[in-house]
């Protein structure tokens, strides 16, 4: 379930700089989405899917990315495994 994966409690009680938290989560989600789209580039022509389904998948990727960022406290890895701070 999405509720189990989304770290709402940790976000509410986060004591650090929230701007850095949001920026790190957004960048992590962006890199994950780009990586996923590159992997599926060849399959997109074959499979017709609705935008609503794709948006739900992107939201799930963002929630997972936020959980990963919170576990690492702003330190995160992009799709190429480069360390960013």
N, C-alpha and C positions, 0 to 999 in steps of 0.2 A: 504494500500500500504506500501511497505517496506520503501519508501522514507520518509513517514510521521513518522515512528517509529524510524528510525536511527538518532541519535543525532549528526550529522556531525558538525553543527555550534558550539555546546557546546564543542566538542573535539578540534576543531581548536582554539577556544578562551580560552581553559582551562589554568589557570595560575599556577596551582600546579605542583607537581612532576609527570611528564608523566609516569615514570617507575611504580610508585605506581598505577596510573590510569590503565595502561595496565594490571598490575598484578591482580588488583582487578576485572577488567572486565573479564579477562581470567578465574580466579577462580570461579567467579559467573556463567559464561557460562558453565564451566566444571561441576559444581555441578548440574545445571539445566539439562544438557544433561544426566548425570548419573541417576538422579532421573527419567527422562522421560524413559530411557532405562529399568530401573528396573520395572516401571509400565507396560511397554509393553512386558516384558520378556515372558509372557505366550502367547501373541498374535503373536510373531515373527514366530513361527513354522507354524501357520495357514495362515499368509499373506506373499506372496512373493512380495517384492518391490525392485525397482532398487536403486542402490547407489546414483544416481543423485538426486532422490527425497529425500532420507535421508540427503544428503549434504545440500540441500536447506532448509530443516527443521532445521538442526543444525545452519545454518547461521542466520535464523530468530530468533532462541533462543538466539544466541550470540548478535544480535542487540538489542533485548529486554533487555538482561542482561546489556548491556552497558548503555542503557537509565536509568535503575534502579540505577546503580552505580553512574552515573553522578548526578542524583537527590539527592542521599545521600552523595555525595562528599567523595568517597573512602570507607565509611562505607557500608558494605553489609552483607547479610544473605545467608548462604549456604542452601542446600536443607533441612537440619535438623533444620533450624531456629536458628542456633548458631550465635552469633554476632562475626564478625571478623573485625580486623582493620589493 
